Amino acid sequence: MGFFSFNKYPTVEHYLSEMEIKKIVSEVAVQTLKSSEEALVEQAVVARRHGDGKISLQQIYETLRSLVNKKKISKYDRDALMKRFVNHFKNS
């Protein structure tokens, strides 16, 4: 068992349309997330989906973590966005 084998989020993929992604990201009550950052997050998550439009919470987290590492969004933005994506996947 490797040090980096821990998955915080499920790897089961679900269909997530581009419209759903935009809705989730735009509804996040994050005061620090600017509209340009919203667009960046939307583009990154859309690009990460497979050709069939499926993506897992783990893949979304990795995408957002990459944006944090590149200093494009804050870790607080990432956490707020992940809460929204988790709630969306629970309710769908």
PDB file of N, CA, C and O in Angstrom:
ATOM      1  N   MET A   1       0.846  -1.174   0.000  1.00  0.00           N
ATOM      2  CA  MET A   1       0.000   0.000   0.000  1.00  0.00           C
ATOM      3  C   MET A   1       0.893   1.239   0.000  1.00  0.00           C
ATOM      4  O   MET A   1       1.682   1.440   0.923  1.00  0.00           O
ATOM      5  N   GLY A   2       0.767   2.057  -1.023  1.00  0.00           N
ATOM      6  CA  GLY A   2       1.602   3.237  -1.168  1.00  0.00           C
ATOM      7  C   GLY A   2       1.104   4.409  -0.345  1.00  0.00           C
ATOM      8  O   GLY A   2      -0.036   4.441   0.117  1.00  0.00           O
ATOM      9  N   PHE A   3       1.981   5.350  -0.183  1.00  0.00           N
ATOM     10  CA  PHE A   3       1.666   6.542   0.602  1.00  0.00           C
ATOM     11  C   PHE A   3       0.547   7.355  -0.025  1.00  0.00           C
ATOM     12  O   PHE A   3      -0.261   7.943   0.694  1.00  0.00           O
ATOM     13  N   PHE A   4       0.481   7.401  -1.355  1.00  0.00           N
ATOM     14  CA  PHE A   4      -0.501   8.225  -2.053  1.00  0.00           C
ATOM     15  C   PHE A   4      -1.704   7.417  -2.551  1.00  0.00           C
ATOM     16  O   PHE A   4      -2.390   7.854  -3.475  1.00  0.00           O
ATOM     17  N   SER A   5      -1.969   6.266  -1.968  1.00  0.00           N
ATOM     18  CA  SER A   5      -3.060   5.421  -2.435  1.00  0.00           C
ATOM     19  C   SER A   5      -4.413   5.786  -1.820  1.00  0.00           C
ATOM     20  O   SER A   5      -5.435   5.213  -2.199  1.00  0.00           O
ATOM     21  N   PHE A   6      -4.432   6.724  -0.886  1.00  0.00           N
ATOM     22  CA  PHE A   6      -5.665   7.117  -0.212  1.00  0.00           C
ATOM     23  C   PHE A   6      -6.532   7.967  -1.138  1.00  0.00           C
ATOM     24  O   PHE A   6      -6.078   8.982  -1.666  1.00  0.00           O
ATOM     25  N   ASN A   7      -7.782   7.544  -1.331  1.00  0.00           N
ATOM     26  CA  ASN A   7      -8.739   8.317  -2.122  1.00  0.00           C
ATOM     27  C   ASN A   7      -9.781   8.897  -1.195  1.00  0.00           C
ATOM     28  O   ASN A   7     -10.514   8.164  -0.529  1.00  0.00           O
ATOM     29  N   LYS A   8      -9.845  10.209  -1.154  1.00  0.00           N
ATOM     30  CA  LYS A   8     -10.792  10.882  -0.284  1.00  0.00           C
ATOM     31  C   LYS A   8     -12.205  10.825  -0.865  1.00  0.00           C
ATOM     32  O   LYS A   8     -13.190  10.824  -0.126  1.00  0.00           O
ATOM     33  N   TYR A   9     -12.294  10.778  -2.189  1.00  0.00           N
ATOM     34  CA  TYR A   9     -13.585  10.818  -2.875  1.00  0.00           C
ATOM     35  C   TYR A   9     -13.775   9.563  -3.720  1.00  0.00           C
ATOM     36  O   TYR A   9     -12.802   8.936  -4.137  1.00  0.00           O
ATOM     37  N   PRO A  10     -15.040   9.197  -3.972  1.00  0.00           N
ATOM     38  CA  PRO A  10     -15.325   8.007  -4.778  1.00  0.00           C
ATOM     39  C   PRO A  10     -14.802   8.136  -6.208  1.00  0.00           C
ATOM     40  O   PRO A  10     -14.741   9.228  -6.774  1.00  0.00           O
ATOM     41  N   THR A  11     -14.429   6.994  -6.769  1.00  0.00           N
ATOM     42  CA  THR A  11     -13.924   6.962  -8.145  1.00  0.00           C
ATOM     43  C   THR A  11     -14.991   6.518  -9.143  1.00  0.00           C
ATOM     44  O   THR A  11     -14.716   6.399 -10.337  1.00  0.00           O
ATOM     45  N   VAL A  12     -16.198   6.275  -8.661  1.00  0.00           N
ATOM     46  CA  VAL A  12     -17.305   5.879  -9.540  1.00  0.00           C
ATOM     47  C   VAL A  12     -17.684   7.076 -10.405  1.00  0.00           C
ATOM     48  O   VAL A  12     -17.915   8.173  -9.896  1.00  0.00           O
ATOM     49  N   GLU A  13     -17.746   6.857 -11.709  1.00  0.00           N
ATOM     50  CA  GLU A  13     -18.031   7.955 -12.626  1.00  0.00           C
ATOM     51  C   GLU A  13     -19.533   8.107 -12.852  1.00  0.00           C
ATOM     52  O   GLU A  13     -20.277   7.128 -12.920  1.00  0.00           O
ATOM     53  N   HIS A  14     -19.950   9.365 -12.966  1.00  0.00           N
ATOM     54  CA  HIS A  14     -21.338   9.714 -13.235  1.00  0.00           C
ATOM     55  C   HIS A  14     -21.370  10.684 -14.414  1.00  0.00           C
ATOM     56  O   HIS A  14     -20.422  11.432 -14.654  1.00  0.00           O
ATOM     57  N   TYR A  15     -22.481  10.650 -15.139  1.00  0.00           N
ATOM     58  CA  TYR A  15     -22.636  11.614 -16.225  1.00  0.00           C
ATOM     59  C   TYR A  15     -22.853  12.998 -15.628  1.00  0.00           C
ATOM     60  O   TYR A  15     -23.636  13.162 -14.693  1.00  0.00           O
ATOM     61  N   LEU A  16     -22.159  13.991 -16.169  1.00  0.00           N
ATOM     62  CA  LEU A  16     -22.289  15.363 -15.710  1.00  0.00           C
ATOM     63  C   LEU A  16     -22.181  16.267 -16.939  1.00  0.00           C
ATOM     64  O   LEU A  16     -21.116  16.391 -17.543  1.00  0.00           O
ATOM     65  N   SER A  17     -23.290  16.887 -17.292  1.00  0.00           N
ATOM     66  CA  SER A  17     -23.305  17.730 -18.488  1.00  0.00           C
ATOM     67  C   SER A  17     -22.575  19.044 -18.239  1.00  0.00           C
ATOM     68  O   SER A  17     -22.346  19.441 -17.096  1.00  0.00           O
ATOM     69  N   GLU A  18     -22.221  19.700 -19.324  1.00  0.00           N
ATOM     70  CA  GLU A  18     -21.552  20.993 -19.224  1.00  0.00           C
ATOM     71  C   GLU A  18     -22.456  22.012 -18.533  1.00  0.00           C
ATOM     72  O   GLU A  18     -21.981  22.842 -17.758  1.00  0.00           O
ATOM     73  N   MET A  19     -23.750  21.948 -18.813  1.00  0.00           N
ATOM     74  CA  MET A  19     -24.706  22.864 -18.170  1.00  0.00           C
ATOM     75  C   MET A  19     -24.762  22.629 -16.665  1.00  0.00           C
ATOM     76  O   MET A  19     -24.823  23.583 -15.890  1.00  0.00           O
ATOM     77  N   GLU A  20     -24.741  21.364 -16.245  1.00  0.00           N
ATOM     78  CA  GLU A  20     -24.757  21.048 -14.815  1.00  0.00           C
ATOM     79  C   GLU A  20     -23.492  21.574 -14.132  1.00  0.00           C
ATOM     80  O   GLU A  20     -23.552  22.099 -13.020  1.00  0.00           O
ATOM     81  N   ILE A  21     -22.358  21.431 -14.800  1.00  0.00           N
ATOM     82  CA  ILE A  21     -21.094  21.920 -14.247  1.00  0.00           C
ATOM     83  C   ILE A  21     -21.168  23.431 -14.048  1.00  0.00           C
ATOM     84  O   ILE A  21     -20.805  23.940 -12.987  1.00  0.00           O
ATOM     85  N   LYS A  22     -21.639  24.145 -15.068  1.00  0.00           N
ATOM     86  CA  LYS A  22     -21.751  25.603 -14.974  1.00  0.00           C
ATOM     87  C   LYS A  22     -22.686  26.009 -13.851  1.00  0.00           C
ATOM     88  O   LYS A  22     -22.412  26.960 -13.118  1.00  0.00           O
ATOM     89  N   LYS A  23     -23.798  25.283 -13.714  1.00  0.00           N
ATOM     90  CA  LYS A  23     -24.766  25.594 -12.660  1.00  0.00           C
ATOM     91  C   LYS A  23     -24.150  25.379 -11.279  1.00  0.00           C
ATOM     92  O   LYS A  23     -24.295  26.222 -10.394  1.00  0.00           O
ATOM     93  N   ILE A  24     -23.470  24.262 -11.099  1.00  0.00           N
ATOM     94  CA  ILE A  24     -22.849  23.947  -9.810  1.00  0.00           C
ATOM     95  C   ILE A  24     -21.799  25.003  -9.449  1.00  0.00           C
ATOM     96  O   ILE A  24     -21.778  25.509  -8.327  1.00  0.00           O
ATOM     97  N   VAL A  25     -20.941  25.326 -10.400  1.00  0.00           N
ATOM     98  CA  VAL A  25     -19.853  26.275 -10.140  1.00  0.00           C
ATOM     99  C   VAL A  25     -20.395  27.678  -9.891  1.00  0.00           C
ATOM    100  O   VAL A  25     -19.909  28.383  -9.006  1.00  0.00           O
ATOM    101  N   SER A  26     -21.391  28.082 -10.660  1.00  0.00           N
ATOM    102  CA  SER A  26     -21.911  29.446 -10.509  1.00  0.00           C
ATOM    103  C   SER A  26     -22.739  29.616  -9.238  1.00  0.00           C
ATOM    104  O   SER A  26     -22.893  30.736  -8.751  1.00  0.00           O
ATOM    105  N   GLU A  27     -23.272  28.526  -8.696  1.00  0.00           N
ATOM    106  CA  GLU A  27     -24.092  28.606  -7.490  1.00  0.00           C
ATOM    107  C   GLU A  27     -23.277  28.508  -6.208  1.00  0.00           C
ATOM    108  O   GLU A  27     -23.819  28.649  -5.112  1.00  0.00           O
ATOM    109  N   VAL A  28     -22.006  28.271  -6.338  1.00  0.00           N
ATOM    110  CA  VAL A  28     -21.170  28.151  -5.144  1.00  0.00           C
ATOM    111  C   VAL A  28     -21.104  29.503  -4.444  1.00  0.00           C
ATOM    112  O   VAL A  28     -20.787  30.528  -5.048  1.00  0.00           O
ATOM    113  N   ALA A  29     -21.407  29.471  -3.181  1.00  0.00           N
ATOM    114  CA  ALA A  29     -21.396  30.707  -2.394  1.00  0.00           C
ATOM    115  C   ALA A  29     -19.978  30.980  -1.910  1.00  0.00           C
ATOM    116  O   ALA A  29     -19.681  30.921  -0.717  1.00  0.00           O
ATOM    117  N   VAL A  30     -19.122  31.277  -2.865  1.00  0.00           N
ATOM    118  CA  VAL A  30     -17.730  31.557  -2.545  1.00  0.00           C
ATOM    119  C   VAL A  30     -17.465  33.007  -2.895  1.00  0.00           C
ATOM    120  O   VAL A  30     -17.467  33.388  -4.066  1.00  0.00           O
ATOM    121  N   GLN A  31     -17.240  33.799  -1.882  1.00  0.00           N
ATOM    122  CA  GLN A  31     -17.036  35.231  -2.095  1.00  0.00           C
ATOM    123  C   GLN A  31     -15.750  35.509  -2.859  1.00  0.00           C
ATOM    124  O   GLN A  31     -15.652  36.510  -3.569  1.00  0.00           O
ATOM    125  N   THR A  32     -14.771  34.635  -2.719  1.00  0.00           N
ATOM    126  CA  THR A  32     -13.463  34.907  -3.310  1.00  0.00           C
ATOM    127  C   THR A  32     -13.319  34.384  -4.734  1.00  0.00           C
ATOM    128  O   THR A  32     -12.305  34.647  -5.381  1.00  0.00           O
ATOM    129  N   LEU A  33     -14.299  33.656  -5.234  1.00  0.00           N
ATOM    130  CA  LEU A  33     -14.214  33.083  -6.582  1.00  0.00           C
ATOM    131  C   LEU A  33     -14.726  34.106  -7.593  1.00  0.00           C
ATOM    132  O   LEU A  33     -15.918  34.408  -7.634  1.00  0.00           O
ATOM    133  N   LYS A  34     -13.820  34.631  -8.402  1.00  0.00           N
ATOM    134  CA  LYS A  34     -14.164  35.631  -9.409  1.00  0.00           C
ATOM    135  C   LYS A  34     -14.764  34.944 -10.630  1.00  0.00           C
ATOM    136  O   LYS A  34     -14.622  33.732 -10.792  1.00  0.00           O
ATOM    137  N   SER A  35     -15.433  35.711 -11.488  1.00  0.00           N
ATOM    138  CA  SER A  35     -16.058  35.128 -12.673  1.00  0.00           C
ATOM    139  C   SER A  35     -15.023  34.494 -13.600  1.00  0.00           C
ATOM    140  O   SER A  35     -15.308  33.480 -14.238  1.00  0.00           O
ATOM    141  N   SER A  36     -13.837  35.072 -13.682  1.00  0.00           N
ATOM    142  CA  SER A  36     -12.780  34.483 -14.513  1.00  0.00           C
ATOM    143  C   SER A  36     -12.324  33.141 -13.932  1.00  0.00           C
ATOM    144  O   SER A  36     -11.996  32.216 -14.674  1.00  0.00           O
ATOM    145  N   GLU A  37     -12.308  33.045 -12.610  1.00  0.00           N
ATOM    146  CA  GLU A  37     -11.945  31.785 -11.955  1.00  0.00           C
ATOM    147  C   GLU A  37     -13.056  30.749 -12.136  1.00  0.00           C
ATOM    148  O   GLU A  37     -12.779  29.564 -12.322  1.00  0.00           O
ATOM    149  N   GLU A  38     -14.307  31.197 -12.083  1.00  0.00           N
ATOM    150  CA  GLU A  38     -15.429  30.297 -12.356  1.00  0.00           C
ATOM    151  C   GLU A  38     -15.281  29.674 -13.734  1.00  0.00           C
ATOM    152  O   GLU A  38     -15.422  28.462 -13.894  1.00  0.00           O
ATOM    153  N   ALA A  39     -14.998  30.505 -14.724  1.00  0.00           N
ATOM    154  CA  ALA A  39     -14.838  30.019 -16.097  1.00  0.00           C
ATOM    155  C   ALA A  39     -13.684  29.030 -16.190  1.00  0.00           C
ATOM    156  O   ALA A  39     -13.785  28.022 -16.890  1.00  0.00           O
ATOM    157  N   LEU A  40     -12.599  29.309 -15.495  1.00  0.00           N
ATOM    158  CA  LEU A  40     -11.440  28.423 -15.490  1.00  0.00           C
ATOM    159  C   LEU A  40     -11.788  27.062 -14.889  1.00  0.00           C
ATOM    160  O   LEU A  40     -11.412  26.021 -15.427  1.00  0.00           O
ATOM    161  N   VAL A  41     -12.506  27.083 -13.776  1.00  0.00           N
ATOM    162  CA  VAL A  41     -12.933  25.837 -13.121  1.00  0.00           C
ATOM    163  C   VAL A  41     -13.856  25.054 -14.052  1.00  0.00           C
ATOM    164  O   VAL A  41     -13.678  23.850 -14.235  1.00  0.00           O
ATOM    165  N   GLU A  42     -14.832  25.729 -14.635  1.00  0.00           N
ATOM    166  CA  GLU A  42     -15.769  25.067 -15.554  1.00  0.00           C
ATOM    167  C   GLU A  42     -15.015  24.410 -16.703  1.00  0.00           C
ATOM    168  O   GLU A  42     -15.260  23.246 -17.020  1.00  0.00           O
ATOM    169  N   GLN A  43     -14.108  25.140 -17.322  1.00  0.00           N
ATOM    170  CA  GLN A  43     -13.342  24.604 -18.453  1.00  0.00           C
ATOM    171  C   GLN A  43     -12.501  23.400 -18.048  1.00  0.00           C
ATOM    172  O   GLN A  43     -12.423  22.415 -18.782  1.00  0.00           O
ATOM    173  N   ALA A  44     -11.872  23.484 -16.877  1.00  0.00           N
ATOM    174  CA  ALA A  44     -11.013  22.393 -16.416  1.00  0.00           C
ATOM    175  C   ALA A  44     -11.819  21.128 -16.132  1.00  0.00           C
ATOM    176  O   ALA A  44     -11.383  20.031 -16.480  1.00  0.00           O
ATOM    177  N   VAL A  45     -12.984  21.266 -15.508  1.00  0.00           N
ATOM    178  CA  VAL A  45     -13.814  20.098 -15.182  1.00  0.00           C
ATOM    179  C   VAL A  45     -14.407  19.512 -16.470  1.00  0.00           C
ATOM    180  O   VAL A  45     -14.448  18.292 -16.629  1.00  0.00           O
ATOM    181  N   VAL A  46     -14.859  20.353 -17.373  1.00  0.00           N
ATOM    182  CA  VAL A  46     -15.394  19.873 -18.661  1.00  0.00           C
ATOM    183  C   VAL A  46     -14.308  19.111 -19.418  1.00  0.00           C
ATOM    184  O   VAL A  46     -14.570  18.046 -19.977  1.00  0.00           O
ATOM    185  N   ALA A  47     -13.096  19.651 -19.438  1.00  0.00           N
ATOM    186  CA  ALA A  47     -11.994  19.010 -20.160  1.00  0.00           C
ATOM    187  C   ALA A  47     -11.607  17.670 -19.534  1.00  0.00           C
ATOM    188  O   ALA A  47     -11.148  16.767 -20.234  1.00  0.00           O
ATOM    189  N   ARG A  48     -11.788  17.541 -18.232  1.00  0.00           N
ATOM    190  CA  ARG A  48     -11.400  16.313 -17.519  1.00  0.00           C
ATOM    191  C   ARG A  48     -12.373  15.154 -17.758  1.00  0.00           C
ATOM    192  O   ARG A  48     -12.007  13.990 -17.595  1.00  0.00           O
ATOM    193  N   ARG A  49     -13.620  15.479 -18.149  1.00  0.00           N
ATOM    194  CA  ARG A  49     -14.601  14.413 -18.388  1.00  0.00           C
ATOM    195  C   ARG A  49     -14.144  13.527 -19.541  1.00  0.00           C
ATOM    196  O   ARG A  49     -13.369  13.944 -20.401  1.00  0.00           O
ATOM    197  N   HIS A  50     -14.643  12.302 -19.535  1.00  0.00           N
ATOM    198  CA  HIS A  50     -14.390  11.388 -20.642  1.00  0.00           C
ATOM    199  C   HIS A  50     -15.303  11.763 -21.801  1.00  0.00           C
ATOM    200  O   HIS A  50     -16.191  12.601 -21.646  1.00  0.00           O
ATOM    201  N   GLY A  51     -15.093  11.154 -22.947  1.00  0.00           N
ATOM    202  CA  GLY A  51     -15.893  11.434 -24.136  1.00  0.00           C
ATOM    203  C   GLY A  51     -17.379  11.196 -23.930  1.00  0.00           C
ATOM    204  O   GLY A  51     -18.208  11.796 -24.614  1.00  0.00           O
ATOM    205  N   ASP A  52     -17.721  10.314 -22.980  1.00  0.00           N
ATOM    206  CA  ASP A  52     -19.132  10.030 -22.708  1.00  0.00           C
ATOM    207  C   ASP A  52     -19.726  10.983 -21.672  1.00  0.00           C
ATOM    208  O   ASP A  52     -20.874  10.816 -21.258  1.00  0.00           O
ATOM    209  N   GLY A  53     -18.948  11.978 -21.255  1.00  0.00           N
ATOM    210  CA  GLY A  53     -19.439  12.978 -20.306  1.00  0.00           C
ATOM    211  C   GLY A  53     -19.409  12.536 -18.860  1.00  0.00           C
ATOM    212  O   GLY A  53     -20.006  13.185 -18.001  1.00  0.00           O
ATOM    213  N   LYS A  54     -18.719  11.433 -18.576  1.00  0.00           N
ATOM    214  CA  LYS A  54     -18.674  10.925 -17.199  1.00  0.00           C
ATOM    215  C   LYS A  54     -17.409  11.384 -16.490  1.00  0.00           C
ATOM    216  O   LYS A  54     -16.345  11.539 -17.090  1.00  0.00           O
ATOM    217  N   ILE A  55     -17.571  11.597 -15.180  1.00  0.00           N
ATOM    218  CA  ILE A  55     -16.465  12.024 -14.332  1.00  0.00           C
ATOM    219  C   ILE A  55     -16.760  11.589 -12.898  1.00  0.00           C
ATOM    220  O   ILE A  55     -17.920  11.488 -12.499  1.00  0.00           O
ATOM    221  N   SER A  56     -15.715  11.336 -12.139  1.00  0.00           N
ATOM    222  CA  SER A  56     -15.889  10.945 -10.734  1.00  0.00           C
ATOM    223  C   SER A  56     -15.549  12.122  -9.829  1.00  0.00           C
ATOM    224  O   SER A  56     -14.918  13.091 -10.253  1.00  0.00           O
ATOM    225  N   LEU A  57     -15.976  12.019  -8.589  1.00  0.00           N
ATOM    226  CA  LEU A  57     -15.635  13.050  -7.609  1.00  0.00           C
ATOM    227  C   LEU A  57     -14.123  13.115  -7.396  1.00  0.00           C
ATOM    228  O   LEU A  57     -13.567  14.194  -7.191  1.00  0.00           O
ATOM    229  N   GLN A  58     -13.465  11.966  -7.447  1.00  0.00           N
ATOM    230  CA  GLN A  58     -12.006  11.945  -7.297  1.00  0.00           C
ATOM    231  C   GLN A  58     -11.336  12.713  -8.446  1.00  0.00           C
ATOM    232  O   GLN A  58     -10.374  13.448  -8.224  1.00  0.00           O
ATOM    233  N   GLN A  59     -11.843  12.543  -9.665  1.00  0.00           N
ATOM    234  CA  GLN A  59     -11.282  13.257 -10.817  1.00  0.00           C
ATOM    235  C   GLN A  59     -11.535  14.765 -10.701  1.00  0.00           C
ATOM    236  O   GLN A  59     -10.674  15.571 -11.055  1.00  0.00           O
ATOM    237  N   ILE A  60     -12.705  15.137 -10.211  1.00  0.00           N
ATOM    238  CA  ILE A  60     -13.005  16.560  -9.998  1.00  0.00           C
ATOM    239  C   ILE A  60     -12.058  17.127  -8.954  1.00  0.00           C
ATOM    240  O   ILE A  60     -11.503  18.211  -9.136  1.00  0.00           O
ATOM    241  N   TYR A  61     -11.870  16.394  -7.856  1.00  0.00           N
ATOM    242  CA  TYR A  61     -10.958  16.846  -6.801  1.00  0.00           C
ATOM    243  C   TYR A  61      -9.538  17.028  -7.338  1.00  0.00           C
ATOM    244  O   TYR A  61      -8.887  18.031  -7.046  1.00  0.00           O
ATOM    245  N   GLU A  62      -9.058  16.060  -8.120  1.00  0.00           N
ATOM    246  CA  GLU A  62      -7.712  16.159  -8.694  1.00  0.00           C
ATOM    247  C   GLU A  62      -7.591  17.371  -9.612  1.00  0.00           C
ATOM    248  O   GLU A  62      -6.557  18.039  -9.634  1.00  0.00           O
ATOM    249  N   THR A  63      -8.636  17.649 -10.359  1.00  0.00           N
ATOM    250  CA  THR A  63      -8.651  18.812 -11.262  1.00  0.00           C
ATOM    251  C   THR A  63      -8.579  20.097 -10.454  1.00  0.00           C
ATOM    252  O   THR A  63      -7.800  20.994 -10.778  1.00  0.00           O
ATOM    253  N   LEU A  64      -9.388  20.192  -9.404  1.00  0.00           N
ATOM    254  CA  LEU A  64      -9.388  21.390  -8.565  1.00  0.00           C
ATOM    255  C   LEU A  64      -8.078  21.524  -7.791  1.00  0.00           C
ATOM    256  O   LEU A  64      -7.570  22.630  -7.609  1.00  0.00           O
ATOM    257  N   ARG A  65      -7.541  20.407  -7.342  1.00  0.00           N
ATOM    258  CA  ARG A  65      -6.255  20.427  -6.637  1.00  0.00           C
ATOM    259  C   ARG A  65      -5.144  20.956  -7.554  1.00  0.00           C
ATOM    260  O   ARG A  65      -4.256  21.685  -7.112  1.00  0.00           O
ATOM    261  N   SER A  66      -5.208  20.585  -8.804  1.00  0.00           N
ATOM    262  CA  SER A  66      -4.239  21.078  -9.773  1.00  0.00           C
ATOM    263  C   SER A  66      -4.340  22.601  -9.922  1.00  0.00           C
ATOM    264  O   SER A  66      -3.326  23.291 -10.022  1.00  0.00           O
ATOM    265  N   LEU A  67      -5.571  23.112  -9.935  1.00  0.00           N
ATOM    266  CA  LEU A  67      -5.767  24.560 -10.025  1.00  0.00           C
ATOM    267  C   LEU A  67      -5.247  25.269  -8.777  1.00  0.00           C
ATOM    268  O   LEU A  67      -4.709  26.373  -8.865  1.00  0.00           O
ATOM    269  N   VAL A  68      -5.408  24.635  -7.615  1.00  0.00           N
ATOM    270  CA  VAL A  68      -4.874  25.196  -6.371  1.00  0.00           C
ATOM    271  C   VAL A  68      -3.349  25.222  -6.436  1.00  0.00           C
ATOM    272  O   VAL A  68      -2.723  26.222  -6.085  1.00  0.00           O
ATOM    273  N   ASN A  69      -2.755  24.115  -6.889  1.00  0.00           N
ATOM    274  CA  ASN A  69      -1.291  24.036  -6.970  1.00  0.00           C
ATOM    275  C   ASN A  69      -0.716  25.074  -7.934  1.00  0.00           C
ATOM    276  O   ASN A  69       0.398  25.559  -7.740  1.00  0.00           O
ATOM    277  N   LYS A  70      -1.481  25.410  -8.971  1.00  0.00           N
ATOM    278  CA  LYS A  70      -1.060  26.428  -9.935  1.00  0.00           C
ATOM    279  C   LYS A  70      -1.430  27.832  -9.473  1.00  0.00           C
ATOM    280  O   LYS A  70      -1.196  28.817 -10.174  1.00  0.00           O
ATOM    281  N   LYS A  71      -2.018  27.904  -8.271  1.00  0.00           N
ATOM    282  CA  LYS A  71      -2.445  29.170  -7.661  1.00  0.00           C
ATOM    283  C   LYS A  71      -3.489  29.912  -8.499  1.00  0.00           C
ATOM    284  O   LYS A  71      -3.498  31.141  -8.562  1.00  0.00           O
ATOM    285  N   LYS A  72      -4.365  29.139  -9.138  1.00  0.00           N
ATOM    286  CA  LYS A  72      -5.463  29.711  -9.926  1.00  0.00           C
ATOM    287  C   LYS A  72      -6.705  29.916  -9.066  1.00  0.00           C
ATOM    288  O   LYS A  72      -7.487  30.837  -9.305  1.00  0.00           O
ATOM    289  N   ILE A  73      -6.885  29.044  -8.051  1.00  0.00           N
ATOM    290  CA  ILE A  73      -7.970  29.166  -7.073  1.00  0.00           C
ATOM    291  C   ILE A  73      -7.388  28.856  -5.703  1.00  0.00           C
ATOM    292  O   ILE A  73      -6.299  28.291  -5.601  1.00  0.00           O
ATOM    293  N   SER A  74      -8.109  29.223  -4.649  1.00  0.00           N
ATOM    294  CA  SER A  74      -7.626  28.932  -3.294  1.00  0.00           C
ATOM    295  C   SER A  74      -8.114  27.552  -2.844  1.00  0.00           C
ATOM    296  O   SER A  74      -9.028  26.983  -3.441  1.00  0.00           O
ATOM    297  N   LYS A  75      -7.502  27.032  -1.802  1.00  0.00           N
ATOM    298  CA  LYS A  75      -7.954  25.741  -1.265  1.00  0.00           C
ATOM    299  C   LYS A  75      -9.350  25.874  -0.668  1.00  0.00           C
ATOM    300  O   LYS A  75     -10.091  24.893  -0.612  1.00  0.00           O
ATOM    301  N   TYR A  76      -9.719  27.075  -0.220  1.00  0.00           N
ATOM    302  CA  TYR A  76     -11.058  27.304   0.323  1.00  0.00           C
ATOM    303  C   TYR A  76     -12.097  27.241  -0.803  1.00  0.00           C
ATOM    304  O   TYR A  76     -13.193  26.711  -0.620  1.00  0.00           O
ATOM    305  N   ASP A  77     -11.739  27.785  -1.957  1.00  0.00           N
ATOM    306  CA  ASP A  77     -12.609  27.680  -3.130  1.00  0.00           C
ATOM    307  C   ASP A  77     -12.780  26.216  -3.517  1.00  0.00           C
ATOM    308  O   ASP A  77     -13.890  25.762  -3.794  1.00  0.00           O
ATOM    309  N   ARG A  78     -11.666  25.481  -3.534  1.00  0.00           N
ATOM    310  CA  ARG A  78     -11.705  24.053  -3.865  1.00  0.00           C
ATOM    311  C   ARG A  78     -12.647  23.307  -2.929  1.00  0.00           C
ATOM    312  O   ARG A  78     -13.473  22.510  -3.374  1.00  0.00           O
ATOM    313  N   ASP A  79     -12.518  23.566  -1.636  1.00  0.00           N
ATOM    314  CA  ASP A  79     -13.343  22.853  -0.659  1.00  0.00           C
ATOM    315  C   ASP A  79     -14.827  23.188  -0.828  1.00  0.00           C
ATOM    316  O   ASP A  79     -15.680  22.304  -0.741  1.00  0.00           O
ATOM    317  N   ALA A  80     -15.129  24.460  -1.068  1.00  0.00           N
ATOM    318  CA  ALA A  80     -16.530  24.860  -1.271  1.00  0.00           C
ATOM    319  C   ALA A  80     -17.085  24.238  -2.548  1.00  0.00           C
ATOM    320  O   ALA A  80     -18.231  23.789  -2.573  1.00  0.00           O
ATOM    321  N   LEU A  81     -16.285  24.211  -3.601  1.00  0.00           N
ATOM    322  CA  LEU A  81     -16.728  23.597  -4.857  1.00  0.00           C
ATOM    323  C   LEU A  81     -16.955  22.099  -4.669  1.00  0.00           C
ATOM    324  O   LEU A  81     -17.937  21.554  -5.173  1.00  0.00           O
ATOM    325  N   MET A  82     -16.059  21.433  -3.950  1.00  0.00           N
ATOM    326  CA  MET A  82     -16.215  19.991  -3.738  1.00  0.00           C
ATOM    327  C   MET A  82     -17.486  19.678  -2.960  1.00  0.00           C
ATOM    328  O   MET A  82     -18.149  18.678  -3.239  1.00  0.00           O
ATOM    329  N   LYS A  83     -17.837  20.516  -1.991  1.00  0.00           N
ATOM    330  CA  LYS A  83     -19.091  20.299  -1.256  1.00  0.00           C
ATOM    331  C   LYS A  83     -20.280  20.331  -2.215  1.00  0.00           C
ATOM    332  O   LYS A  83     -21.193  19.513  -2.109  1.00  0.00           O
ATOM    333  N   ARG A  84     -20.261  21.271  -3.140  1.00  0.00           N
ATOM    334  CA  ARG A  84     -21.357  21.386  -4.122  1.00  0.00           C
ATOM    335  C   ARG A  84     -21.395  20.161  -5.036  1.00  0.00           C
ATOM    336  O   ARG A  84     -22.468  19.620  -5.301  1.00  0.00           O
ATOM    337  N   PHE A  85     -20.239  19.726  -5.515  1.00  0.00           N
ATOM    338  CA  PHE A  85     -20.209  18.558  -6.403  1.00  0.00           C
ATOM    339  C   PHE A  85     -20.651  17.304  -5.650  1.00  0.00           C
ATOM    340  O   PHE A  85     -21.389  16.485  -6.198  1.00  0.00           O
ATOM    341  N   VAL A  86     -20.211  17.143  -4.403  1.00  0.00           N
ATOM    342  CA  VAL A  86     -20.619  15.983  -3.597  1.00  0.00           C
ATOM    343  C   VAL A  86     -22.141  15.986  -3.416  1.00  0.00           C
ATOM    344  O   VAL A  86     -22.791  14.957  -3.595  1.00  0.00           O
ATOM    345  N   ASN A  87     -22.703  17.139  -3.061  1.00  0.00           N
ATOM    346  CA  ASN A  87     -24.155  17.231  -2.888  1.00  0.00           C
ATOM    347  C   ASN A  87     -24.895  16.933  -4.186  1.00  0.00           C
ATOM    348  O   ASN A  87     -25.933  16.272  -4.172  1.00  0.00           O
ATOM    349  N   HIS A  88     -24.370  17.414  -5.296  1.00  0.00           N
ATOM    350  CA  HIS A  88     -25.001  17.149  -6.581  1.00  0.00           C
ATOM    351  C   HIS A  88     -25.013  15.647  -6.885  1.00  0.00           C
ATOM    352  O   HIS A  88     -26.029  15.107  -7.322  1.00  0.00           O
ATOM    353  N   PHE A  89     -23.882  14.979  -6.653  1.00  0.00           N
ATOM    354  CA  PHE A  89     -23.794  13.542  -6.941  1.00  0.00           C
ATOM    355  C   PHE A  89     -24.682  12.739  -5.994  1.00  0.00           C
ATOM    356  O   PHE A  89     -25.233  11.712  -6.391  1.00  0.00           O
ATOM    357  N   LYS A  90     -24.830  13.196  -4.740  1.00  0.00           N
ATOM    358  CA  LYS A  90     -25.691  12.500  -3.772  1.00  0.00           C
ATOM    359  C   LYS A  90     -27.159  12.578  -4.210  1.00  0.00           C
ATOM    360  O   LYS A  90     -27.917  11.619  -4.065  1.00  0.00           O
ATOM    361  N   ASN A  91     -27.537  13.736  -4.746  1.00  0.00           N
ATOM    362  CA  ASN A  91     -28.940  13.971  -5.080  1.00  0.00           C
ATOM    363  C   ASN A  91     -29.320  13.558  -6.489  1.00  0.00           C
ATOM    364  O   ASN A  91     -30.472  13.718  -6.890  1.00  0.00           O
ATOM    365  N   SER A  92     -28.370  13.029  -7.244  1.00  0.00           N
ATOM    366  CA  SER A  92     -28.716  12.621  -8.612  1.00  0.00           C
ATOM    367  C   SER A  92     -28.716  11.128  -8.765  1.00  0.00           C
ATOM    368  O   SER A  92     -28.987  10.619  -9.853  1.00  0.00           O
TER     369      SER A  92
END
